[in-house]
Amino acid sequence: MEQPELGRKVAEIRNAIGMTQDELSQKCNLSLRTIQRIESGLVNPRSYSLKLIGEKLGYNFYYSEKKSKKMSSLSTGINNLILQIIQLFNLKTNTMKKLSILSATFILTSLGIFMLCTDSNAQKTESKFTSSNGRGIIYLFPKGVKLQISNTKDTANYQIGEFLVQEYGRNLFLNKKYVGQANIGDTIILDNGKLILEKPFGTVTSTNGNDIIYQFPKNLKVKNLSIQDGAENFNIGNYHVRELDRKIFLNGVYKGLANSNDTVVIKNGNIMIKTFK
């Protein structure tokens, strides 16, 4: 992603999750002026800085670039295999050995072509949609359909043709009918008149009345959920989480204060508290 599109994307996501430029600069250990110049499209951030910004905003800026590199690498590999096949068709020397190699190469080439076609189909699927970010939730809507956004303080409204998508207090509605609950970092896809919820993270909501949402990598499991002396305790993988009077502790260390409907992201041994607005 190149400037100035990159800067606009950083500002859009930062505003969506309610983070100020000053807060982002502190979390990334970058100067406020650097953040301002990146968002204005005046400078290209270093790869390390961009990766750090992405981690703090919960967004992978390298996704499309990695996909392009993957496609290029796959195409190069297939071309090399084809050249080897051409050479192998000369059976005047080492006939039996070349026949064996030729068979194996044919199988690998077929597999490579299959993977290329599969990835190409995935790209075509992605190109069908246009994206919009609302309060940390990513929405994908069909391209070519008129989109009207009329967000209020507590409700996100998206009118896409004949379909009305609304999100209120994390609850998701399609044409006034409840569909499910969306959290920060989720992707919501409107396809063929249906809403599809893609959740990249596992979630658990506190049960002591505070309604704080905990978000963590899907490969981790929630265990030993209990409430003792007014404090909620549970384990996520090797992490012990304790919530007492909205104070959040990770492995016994105080990490901050969370309000109702806030999202507490647990990742790489750290906690980030995202305020829901």
Phi and psi in degrees as GROMACS dihedral restraints (atoms count N, CA, C in turn):
[ dihedral_restraints ]
;  ai    aj    ak    al  type     phi  dphi    fc
    3     4     5     6     1  -103.7    20    10
    4     5     6     7     1   161.7    20    10
    6     7     8     9     1   -72.5    20    10
    7     8     9    10     1   149.5    20    10
    9    10    11    12     1   -87.8    20    10
   10    11    12    13     1     0.7    20    10
   12    13    14    15     1   -60.7    20    10
   13    14    15    16     1   -38.5    20    10
   15    16    17    18     1   -60.7    20    10
   16    17    18    19     1   -46.3    20    10
   18    19    20    21     1   -61.8    20    10
   19    20    21    22     1   -41.1    20    10
   21    22    23    24     1   -64.0    20    10
   22    23    24    25     1   -37.1    20    10
   24    25    26    27     1   -66.9    20    10
   25    26    27    28     1   -42.8    20    10
   27    28    29    30     1   -60.4    20    10
   28    29    30    31     1   -46.4    20    10
   30    31    32    33     1   -64.6    20    10
   31    32    33    34     1   -40.0    20    10
   33    34    35    36     1   -62.9    20    10
   34    35    36    37     1   -47.2    20    10
   36    37    38    39     1   -69.4    20    10
   37    38    39    40     1   -40.7    20    10
   39    40    41    42     1   -59.6    20    10
   40    41    42    43     1   -45.6    20    10
   42    43    44    45     1   -65.8    20    10
   43    44    45    46     1   -34.9    20    10
   45    46    47    48     1   -64.0    20    10
   46    47    48    49     1   -34.4    20    10
   48    49    50    51     1   -96.6    20    10
   49    50    51    52     1     7.2    20    10
   51    52    53    54     1    73.9    20    10
   52    53    54    55     1    32.6    20    10
   54    55    56    57     1  -106.6    20    10
   55    56    57    58     1   135.3    20    10
   57    58    59    60     1   -83.1    20    10
   58    59    60    61     1   164.6    20    10
   60    61    62    63     1   -61.5    20    10
   61    62    63    64     1   -39.0    20    10
   63    64    65    66     1   -64.4    20    10
   64    65    66    67     1   -41.8    20    10
   66    67    68    69     1   -63.7    20    10
   67    68    69    70     1   -41.6    20    10
   69    70    71    72     1   -65.0    20    10
   70    71    72    73     1   -40.7    20    10
   72    73    74    75     1   -63.8    20    10
   73    74    75    76     1   -38.8    20    10
   75    76    77    78     1   -68.4    20    10
   76    77    78    79     1   -42.2    20    10
   78    79    80    81     1   -65.7    20    10
   79    80    81    82     1   -33.2    20    10
   81    82    83    84     1   -93.6    20    10
   82    83    84    85     1    -3.8    20    10
   84    85    86    87     1    58.4    20    10
   85    86    87    88     1    38.6    20    10
   87    88    89    90     1  -117.8    20    10
   88    89    90    91     1   156.6    20    10
   90    91    92    93     1   -71.5    20    10
   91    92    93    94     1   152.1    20    10
   93    94    95    96     1   -59.8    20    10
   94    95    96    97     1   -38.0    20    10
   96    97    98    99     1   -63.0    20    10
   97    98    99   100     1   -37.1    20    10
   99   100   101   102     1   -63.8    20    10
  100   101   102   103     1   -46.0    20    10
  102   103   104   105     1   -59.9    20    10
  103   104   105   106     1   -43.6    20    10
  105   106   107   108     1   -63.1    20    10
  106   107   108   109     1   -40.3    20    10
  108   109   110   111     1   -71.1    20    10
  109   110   111   112     1   -33.8    20    10
  111   112   113   114     1   -66.4    20    10
  112   113   114   115     1   -47.3    20    10
  114   115   116   117     1   -67.5    20    10
  115   116   117   118     1   -27.3    20    10
  117   118   119   120     1   -81.9    20    10
  118   119   120   121     1    -6.9    20    10
  120   121   122   123     1    80.7    20    10
  121   122   123   124     1    14.8    20    10
  123   124   125   126     1   -83.8    20    10
  124   125   126   127     1   -25.4    20    10
  126   127   128   129     1  -136.6    20    10
  127   128   129   130     1   153.1    20    10
  129   130   131   132     1   -95.8    20    10
  130   131   132   133     1   121.2    20    10
  132   133   134   135     1   -69.1    20    10
  133   134   135   136     1   152.4    20    10
  135   136   137   138     1   -64.5    20    10
  136   137   138   139     1   155.6    20    10
  138   139   140   141     1   -57.8    20    10
  139   140   141   142     1   -38.5    20    10
  141   142   143   144     1   -65.3    20    10
  142   143   144   145     1   -43.6    20    10
  144   145   146   147     1   -64.3    20    10
  145   146   147   148     1   -41.7    20    10
  147   148   149   150     1   -65.3    20    10
  148   149   150   151     1   -39.2    20    10
  150   151   152   153     1   -63.6    20    10
  151   152   153   154     1   -40.8    20    10
  153   154   155   156     1   -66.7    20    10
  154   155   156   157     1   -42.9    20    10
  156   157   158   159     1   -61.0    20    10
  157   158   159   160     1   -42.9    20    10
  159   160   161   162     1   -60.9    20    10
  160   161   162   163     1   -41.1    20    10
  162   163   164   165     1   -63.7    20    10
  163   164   165   166     1   -42.2    20    10
  165   166   167   168     1   -71.8    20    10
  166   167   168   169     1   -27.0    20    10
  168   169   170   171     1   -94.3    20    10
  169   170   171   172     1    -7.2    20    10
  171   172   173   174     1    70.8    20    10
  172   173   174   175     1    35.2    20    10
  174   175   176   177     1  -138.6    20    10
  175   176   177   178     1   136.5    20    10
  177   178   179   180     1   -97.2    20    10
  178   179   180   181     1   101.5    20    10
  180   181   182   183     1   -74.3    20    10
  181   182   183   184     1   -14.1    20    10
  183   184   185   186     1   -95.2    20    10
  184   185   186   187     1     2.0    20    10
  186   187   188   189     1   -57.6    20    10
  187   188   189   190     1   -53.5    20    10
  189   190   191   192     1   -67.4    20    10
  190   191   192   193     1   -35.6    20    10
  192   193   194   195     1   -67.7    20    10
  193   194   195   196     1   -39.3    20    10
  195   196   197   198     1   -64.6    20    10
  196   197   198   199     1   -37.8    20    10
  198   199   200   201     1   -63.6    20    10
  199   200   201   202     1   -40.9    20    10
  201   202   203   204     1   -64.2    20    10
  202   203   204   205     1   -41.6    20    10
  204   205   206   207     1   -64.5    20    10
  205   206   207   208     1   -38.2    20    10
  207   208   209   210     1   -62.9    20    10
  208   209   210   211     1   -43.8    20    10
  210   211   212   213     1   -62.8    20    10
  211   212   213   214     1   -42.5    20    10
  213   214   215   216     1   -64.5    20    10
  214   215   216   217     1   -43.4    20    10
  216   217   218   219     1   -63.6    20    10
  217   218   219   220     1   -41.0    20    10
  219   220   221   222     1   -64.7    20    10
  220   221   222   223     1   -42.3    20    10
  222   223   224   225     1   -64.1    20    10
  223   224   225   226     1   -41.7    20    10
  225   226   227   228     1   -61.9    20    10
  226   227   228   229     1   -43.1    20    10
  228   229   230   231     1   -61.1    20    10
  229   230   231   232     1   -41.8    20    10
  231   232   233   234     1   -65.5    20    10
  232   233   234   235     1   -41.0    20    10
  234   235   236   237     1   -61.9    20    10
  235   236   237   238     1   -41.3    20    10
  237   238   239   240     1   -63.3    20    10
  238   239   240   241     1   -40.4    20    10
  240   241   242   243     1   -63.7    20    10
  241   242   243   244     1   -39.1    20    10
  243   244   245   246     1   -63.8    20    10
  244   245   246   247     1   -40.9    20    10
  246   247   248   249     1   -62.5    20    10
  247   248   249   250     1   -39.6    20    10
  249   250   251   252     1   -65.6    20    10
  250   251   252   253     1   -37.3    20    10
  252   253   254   255     1   -63.1    20    10
  253   254   255   256     1   -41.7    20    10
  255   256   257   258     1   -60.3    20    10
  256   257   258   259     1   -42.9    20    10
  258   259   260   261     1   -66.3    20    10
  259   260   261   262     1   -34.5    20    10
  261   262   263   264     1   -70.7    20    10
  262   263   264   265     1   -21.6    20    10
  264   265   266   267     1   -68.8    20    10
  265   266   267   268     1   -12.8    20    10
  267   268   269   270     1   -83.1    20    10
  268   269   270   271     1    98.1    20    10
  270   271   272   273     1   -96.6    20    10
  271   272   273   274     1    19.4    20    10
  273   274   275   276     1   -71.5    20    10
  274   275   276   277     1   -25.7    20    10
  276   277   278   279     1  -125.0    20    10
  277   278   279   280     1   146.6    20    10
  279   280   281   282     1    48.9    20    10
  280   281   282   283     1    52.7    20    10
  282   283   284   285     1   -58.3    20    10
  283   284   285   286     1   -52.1    20    10
  285   286   287   288     1   -65.5    20    10
  286   287   288   289     1   -41.1    20    10
  288   289   290   291     1   -62.6    20    10
  289   290   291   292     1   -42.0    20    10
  291   292   293   294     1   -69.4    20    10
  292   293   294   295     1   -33.6    20    10
  294   295   296   297     1   -63.7    20    10
  295   296   297   298     1   -39.7    20    10
  297   298   299   300     1   -65.8    20    10
  298   299   300   301     1   -44.3    20    10
  300   301   302   303     1   -65.3    20    10
  301   302   303   304     1   -38.0    20    10
  303   304   305   306     1   -61.7    20    10
  304   305   306   307     1   -40.3    20    10
  306   307   308   309     1   -64.6    20    10
  307   308   309   310     1   -44.6    20    10
  309   310   311   312     1   -65.1    20    10
  310   311   312   313     1   -40.4    20    10
  312   313   314   315     1   -64.1    20    10
  313   314   315   316     1   -38.8    20    10
  315   316   317   318     1   -61.7    20    10
  316   317   318   319     1   -41.2    20    10
  318   319   320   321     1   -64.9    20    10
  319   320   321   322     1   -44.6    20    10
  321   322   323   324     1   -65.0    20    10
  322   323   324   325     1   -38.2    20    10
  324   325   326   327     1   -64.8    20    10
  325   326   327   328     1   -41.9    20    10
  327   328   329   330     1   -61.7    20    10
  328   329   330   331     1   -40.9    20    10
  330   331   332   333     1   -65.1    20    10
  331   332   333   334     1   -41.7    20    10
  333   334   335   336     1   -62.9    20    10
  334   335   336   337     1   -42.4    20    10
  336   337   338   339     1   -64.6    20    10
  337   338   339   340     1   -38.5    20    10
  339   340   341   342     1   -61.9    20    10
  340   341   342   343     1   -44.2    20    10
  342   343   344   345     1   -64.3    20    10
  343   344   345   346     1   -39.3    20    10
  345   346   347   348     1   -63.5    20    10
  346   347   348   349     1   -43.2    20    10
  348   349   350   351     1   -66.3    20    10
  349   350   351   352     1   -39.2    20    10
  351   352   353   354     1   -63.1    20    10
  352   353   354   355     1   -45.7    20    10
  354   355   356   357     1   -66.3    20    10
  355   356   357   358     1   -36.2    20    10
  357   358   359   360     1   -63.6    20    10
  358   359   360   361     1   -40.9    20    10
  360   361   362   363     1   -63.8    20    10
  361   362   363   364     1   -37.2    20    10
  363   364   365   366     1   -64.5    20    10
  364   365   366   367     1   -38.3    20    10
  366   367   368   369     1   -65.0    20    10
  367   368   369   370     1   -40.7    20    10
  369   370   371   372     1   -61.7    20    10
  370   371   372   373     1   -38.4    20    10
  372   373   374   375     1   -63.2    20    10
  373   374   375   376     1   -44.4    20    10
  375   376   377   378     1   -62.5    20    10
  376   377   378   379     1   -37.9    20    10
  378   379   380   381     1   -68.9    20    10
  379   380   381   382     1   -10.7    20    10
  381   382   383   384     1   -73.8    20    10
  382   383   384   385     1   -15.2    20    10
  384   385   386   387     1  -118.7    20    10
  385   386   387   388     1   153.9    20    10
  387   388   389   390     1  -113.1    20    10
  388   389   390   391     1   147.2    20    10
  390   391   392   393     1  -109.1    20    10
  391   392   393   394     1   154.6    20    10
  393   394   395   396     1  -148.1    20    10
  394   395   396   397     1   140.4    20    10
  396   397   398   399     1  -109.5    20    10
  397   398   399   400     1   128.7    20    10
  399   400   401   402     1  -132.7    20    10
  400   401   402   403     1   111.6    20    10
  402   403   404   405     1    52.8    20    10
  403   404   405   406     1    40.9    20    10
  405   406   407   408     1    86.5    20    10
  406   407   408   409     1    -0.7    20    10
  408   409   410   411     1  -105.7    20    10
  409   410   411   412     1   133.8    20    10
  411   412   413   414     1   -95.9    20    10
  412   413   414   415     1   128.4    20    10
  414   415   416   417     1  -112.0    20    10
  415   416   417   418     1   135.5    20    10
  417   418   419   420     1  -118.0    20    10
  418   419   420   421     1   120.3    20    10
  420   421   422   423     1  -120.0    20    10
  421   422   423   424     1   151.9    20    10
  423   424   425   426     1   -58.1    20    10
  424   425   426   427     1   136.3    20    10
  426   427   428   429     1   -70.6    20    10
  427   428   429   430     1   153.2    20    10
  429   430   431   432     1    84.6    20    10
  430   431   432   433     1    -5.4    20    10
  432   433   434   435     1  -104.2    20    10
  433   434   435   436     1   133.0    20    10
  435   436   437   438     1   -60.8    20    10
  436   437   438   439     1   129.3    20    10
  438   439   440   441     1  -114.6    20    10
  439   440   441   442     1   127.4    20    10
  441   442   443   444     1  -121.6    20    10
  442   443   444   445     1   126.4    20    10
  444   445   446   447     1  -113.0    20    10
  445   446   447   448     1   124.9    20    10
  447   448   449   450     1  -136.5    20    10
  448   449   450   451     1    69.5    20    10
  450   451   452   453     1   -74.5    20    10
  451   452   453   454     1   143.5    20    10
  453   454   455   456     1  -112.2    20    10
  454   455   456   457     1  -173.5    20    10
  456   457   458   459     1   -60.9    20    10
  457   458   459   460     1   -39.1    20    10
  459   460   461   462     1  -118.7    20    10
  460   461   462   463     1     0.3    20    10
  462   463   464   465     1  -136.8    20    10
  463   464   465   466     1   133.7    20    10
  465   466   467   468     1   -98.7    20    10
  466   467   468   469     1   125.2    20    10
  468   469   470   471     1  -119.4    20    10
  469   470   471   472     1   125.5    20    10
  471   472   473   474     1  -127.0    20    10
  472   473   474   475     1   115.6    20    10
  474   475   476   477     1  -101.5    20    10
  475   476   477   478     1   112.8    20    10
  477   478   479   480     1  -118.5    20    10
  478   479   480   481     1    97.0    20    10
  480   481   482   483     1    60.4    20    10
  481   482   483   484     1  -123.1    20    10
  483   484   485   486     1   -87.6    20    10
  484   485   486   487     1     0.0    20    10
  486   487   488   489     1  -106.1    20    10
  487   488   489   490     1   134.9    20    10
  489   490   491   492     1  -114.0    20    10
  490   491   492   493     1   115.6    20    10
  492   493   494   495     1  -105.1    20    10
  493   494   495   496     1   127.9    20    10
  495   496   497   498     1  -131.4    20    10
  496   497   498   499     1   144.5    20    10
  498   499   500   501     1  -130.5    20    10
  499   500   501   502     1   119.6    20    10
  501   502   503   504     1  -133.3    20    10
  502   503   504   505     1   120.4    20    10
  504   505   506   507     1    55.6    20    10
  505   506   507   508     1    37.2    20    10
  507   508   509   510     1    76.3    20    10
  508   509   510   511     1    -7.2    20    10
  510   511   512   513     1   -84.3    20    10
  511   512   513   514     1   136.0    20    10
  513   514   515   516     1  -109.9    20    10
  514   515   516   517     1   134.6    20    10
  516   517   518   519     1  -130.3    20    10
  517   518   519   520     1   142.6    20    10
  519   520   521   522     1  -121.2    20    10
  520   521   522   523     1   116.9    20    10
  522   523   524   525     1    49.5    20    10
  523   524   525   526     1    47.3    20    10
  525   526   527   528     1    73.6    20    10
  526   527   528   529     1     3.2    20    10
  528   529   530   531     1  -103.6    20    10
  529   530   531   532     1   131.8    20    10
  531   532   533   534     1   -65.4    20    10
  532   533   534   535     1   132.6    20    10
  534   535   536   537     1  -112.1    20    10
  535   536   537   538     1   -41.3    20    10
  537   538   539   540     1   168.9    20    10
  538   539   540   541     1  -167.4    20    10
  540   541   542   543     1  -115.8    20    10
  541   542   543   544     1   133.6    20    10
  543   544   545   546     1  -112.2    20    10
  544   545   546   547     1   141.0    20    10
  546   547   548   549     1  -119.0    20    10
  547   548   549   550     1   165.6    20    10
  549   550   551   552     1   -57.1    20    10
  550   551   552   553     1   131.7    20    10
  552   553   554   555     1    96.9    20    10
  553   554   555   556     1   -13.2    20    10
  555   556   557   558     1   -74.2    20    10
  556   557   558   559     1   158.2    20    10
  558   559   560   561     1  -116.9    20    10
  559   560   561   562     1   128.4    20    10
  561   562   563   564     1  -111.5    20    10
  562   563   564   565     1   122.2    20    10
  564   565   566   567     1  -115.5    20    10
  565   566   567   568     1   126.4    20    10
  567   568   569   570     1   -97.7    20    10
  568   569   570   571     1   111.8    20    10
  570   571   572   573     1  -141.0    20    10
  571   572   573   574     1   124.4    20    10
  573   574   575   576     1    52.6    20    10
  574   575   576   577     1    42.1    20    10
  576   577   578   579     1    76.8    20    10
  577   578   579   580     1    10.0    20    10
  579   580   581   582     1  -124.9    20    10
  580   581   582   583     1   149.3    20    10
  582   583   584   585     1   -98.7    20    10
  583   584   585   586     1   126.8    20    10
  585   586   587   588     1  -111.6    20    10
  586   587   588   589     1   125.9    20    10
  588   589   590   591     1  -101.4    20    10
  589   590   591   592     1   120.0    20    10
  591   592   593   594     1  -108.6    20    10
  592   593   594   595     1   121.1    20    10
  594   595   596   597     1  -114.3    20    10
  595   596   597   598     1   106.0    20    10
  597   598   599   600     1   -75.2    20    10
  598   599   600   601     1   -12.2    20    10
  600   601   602   603     1  -124.1    20    10
  601   602   603   604     1   157.2    20    10
  603   604   605   606     1   -82.6    20    10
  604   605   606   607     1   151.8    20    10
  606   607   608   609     1  -137.7    20    10
  607   608   609   610     1   152.6    20    10
  609   610   611   612     1  -146.6    20    10
  610   611   612   613     1   140.1    20    10
  612   613   614   615     1  -107.6    20    10
  613   614   615   616     1   134.7    20    10
  615   616   617   618     1   -60.6    20    10
  616   617   618   619     1   145.5    20    10
  618   619   620   621     1  -106.8    20    10
  619   620   621   622     1    10.6    20    10
  621   622   623   624     1   -98.0    20    10
  622   623   624   625     1    14.8    20    10
  624   625   626   627     1    98.5    20    10
  625   626   627   628     1    -8.9    20    10
  627   628   629   630     1   -84.5    20    10
  628   629   630   631     1   -18.5    20    10
  630   631   632   633     1    54.8    20    10
  631   632   633   634     1    38.5    20    10
  633   634   635   636     1   -84.4    20    10
  634   635   636   637     1   133.2    20    10
  636   637   638   639     1  -100.6    20    10
  637   638   639   640     1   129.4    20    10
  639   640   641   642     1  -104.7    20    10
  640   641   642   643     1   133.2    20    10
  642   643   644   645     1  -123.8    20    10
  643   644   645   646     1   137.0    20    10
  645   646   647   648     1  -155.7    20    10
  646   647   648   649     1   162.8    20    10
  648   649   650   651     1   -56.6    20    10
  649   650   651   652     1   142.1    20    10
  651   652   653   654     1   -62.9    20    10
  652   653   654   655     1   -23.6    20    10
  654   655   656   657     1   -76.2    20    10
  655   656   657   658     1    -7.7    20    10
  657   658   659   660     1   -95.2    20    10
  658   659   660   661     1   147.9    20    10
  660   661   662   663     1  -113.2    20    10
  661   662   663   664     1   147.9    20    10
  663   664   665   666     1   -91.2    20    10
  664   665   666   667     1   129.1    20    10
  666   667   668   669     1  -138.4    20    10
  667   668   669   670     1   159.0    20    10
  669   670   671   672     1    56.6    20    10
  670   671   672   673     1    45.1    20    10
  672   673   674   675     1   -73.6    20    10
  673   674   675   676     1   125.3    20    10
  675   676   677   678     1  -157.3    20    10
  676   677   678   679     1   160.4    20    10
  678   679   680   681     1  -121.9    20    10
  679   680   681   682     1   122.7    20    10
  681   682   683   684     1  -134.2    20    10
  682   683   684   685     1   126.4    20    10
  684   685   686   687     1    53.5    20    10
  685   686   687   688     1    40.3    20    10
  687   688   689   690     1    80.0    20    10
  688   689   690   691     1    -0.3    20    10
  690   691   692   693     1  -108.2    20    10
  691   692   693   694     1   137.8    20    10
  693   694   695   696     1   -93.4    20    10
  694   695   696   697     1   132.7    20    10
  696   697   698   699     1  -128.3    20    10
  697   698   699   700     1   140.0    20    10
  699   700   701   702     1  -162.7    20    10
  700   701   702   703     1   161.1    20    10
  702   703   704   705     1  -109.0    20    10
  703   704   705   706     1   136.5    20    10
  705   706   707   708     1  -120.8    20    10
  706   707   708   709     1   105.0    20    10
  708   709   710   711     1    61.5    20    10
  709   710   711   712     1  -123.9    20    10
  711   712   713   714     1   -94.5    20    10
  712   713   714   715     1     6.4    20    10
  714   715   716   717     1   -98.8    20    10
  715   716   717   718     1   135.1    20    10
  717   718   719   720     1  -103.0    20    10
  718   719   720   721     1   124.0    20    10
  720   721   722   723     1  -110.4    20    10
  721   722   723   724     1   134.2    20    10
  723   724   725   726     1  -131.0    20    10
  724   725   726   727     1   129.2    20    10
  726   727   728   729     1  -121.5    20    10
  727   728   729   730     1   118.2    20    10
  729   730   731   732     1  -135.6    20    10
  730   731   732   733     1   117.9    20    10
  732   733   734   735     1    51.7    20    10
  733   734   735   736     1    42.8    20    10
  735   736   737   738     1    69.5    20    10
  736   737   738   739     1     4.1    20    10
  738   739   740   741     1   -86.0    20    10
  739   740   741   742     1   132.6    20    10
  741   742   743   744     1  -106.7    20    10
  742   743   744   745     1   128.5    20    10
  744   745   746   747     1  -120.7    20    10
  745   746   747   748     1   137.9    20    10
  747   748   749   750     1  -120.4    20    10
  748   749   750   751     1   117.2    20    10
  750   751   752   753     1    51.3    20    10
  751   752   753   754     1    41.2    20    10
  753   754   755   756     1    84.7    20    10
  754   755   756   757     1    -2.9    20    10
  756   757   758   759     1  -105.1    20    10
  757   758   759   760     1   128.7    20    10
  759   760   761   762     1   -67.1    20    10
  760   761   762   763     1   131.2    20    10
  762   763   764   765     1  -116.8    20    10
  763   764   765   766     1   -15.9    20    10
  765   766   767   768     1   147.6    20    10
  766   767   768   769     1  -179.4    20    10
  768   769   770   771     1  -111.4    20    10
  769   770   771   772     1   131.1    20    10
  771   772   773   774     1  -118.7    20    10
  772   773   774   775     1   142.0    20    10
  774   775   776   777     1  -100.2    20    10
  775   776   777   778     1   171.9    20    10
  777   778   779   780     1   -57.2    20    10
  778   779   780   781     1   134.3    20    10
  780   781   782   783     1    75.6    20    10
  781   782   783   784     1     1.0    20    10
  783   784   785   786     1   -70.0    20    10
  784   785   786   787     1   158.3    20    10
  786   787   788   789     1  -111.6    20    10
  787   788   789   790     1   126.0    20    10
  789   790   791   792     1  -104.2    20    10
  790   791   792   793     1   111.3    20    10
  792   793   794   795     1   -94.7    20    10
  793   794   795   796     1   123.4    20    10
  795   796   797   798     1  -108.4    20    10
  796   797   798   799     1   116.2    20    10
  798   799   800   801     1  -153.8    20    10
  799   800   801   802     1   132.1    20    10
  801   802   803   804     1    52.5    20    10
  802   803   804   805     1    39.1    20    10
  804   805   806   807     1    78.8    20    10
  805   806   807   808     1     5.2    20    10
  807   808   809   810     1  -119.4    20    10
  808   809   810   811     1   166.0    20    10
  810   811   812   813     1  -126.5    20    10
  811   812   813   814     1   134.7    20    10
  813   814   815   816     1  -124.0    20    10
  814   815   816   817     1   128.3    20    10
  816   817   818   819     1  -101.5    20    10
  817   818   819   820     1   116.6    20    10
  819   820   821   822     1  -104.2    20    10
  820   821   822   823     1   120.5    20    10
  822   823   824   825     1   -78.4    20    10
  823   824   825   826     1   129.9    20    10
  825   826   827   828     1   -89.1    20    10
  826   827   828   829     1   127.0    20    10
